[in-house]
Amino acid sequence: MKGYWIGRVDVSNPDAYQNYVKANAVPFAKYGARFLVRGGAYRVAEGEARARNVVIEFPSYQAALECWDSPEYQAAKAERDGHAVADIIIIEGYEGPQPG
């Protein structure tokens, strides 16, 4: 099963946040990450939202976990700390039956 990071982010310091964006490229490439959603228009249909939404696909759930736990990503995350507030979940994909 593929793995995904689903993130909701409020950026308080856009200039400093760019250091995180640059730094996360290395672990994302290493673990086969692919952005499915990276910002963009959205509508809050229910509940609460943050200003920025991201969905990142990994080749497997294990790769998604390993990327998060990697020293490379943790170093990148340190660039984001203090400059953004994020809610991030790592979740396994679904390939079972679909409606219809």
C-alpha positions, 0 to 999 in steps of 0.5 A: 500500500502507498503511504501518504502525509496529509498536512495542514499548515499555517505559516507565520514567517514565509521567508524562513519557511522557504528554508524548510522547503529547500531542505525537505527536497533531499529526504523527499527525493530519497524516499520517493515522495510525490506532491499530490496537493501543494497549497492551491484553492480549497473550500472548507466543507466541514470543520476547521482548516489551516491556510495551507494544505499538502498531500504527499504520496510515498511508494509505501506506508513504510517509506512514508514513516521512514522519511518522517523518522529520517535524520534528513527530514528531521533536520528539514523540520527543524528549519520549519519549527518556530515559523509554522504550525502544522498538523501532519498525519502519516496514513496508509493508502487504501486499494479495496473496493470502491463505491459504484 
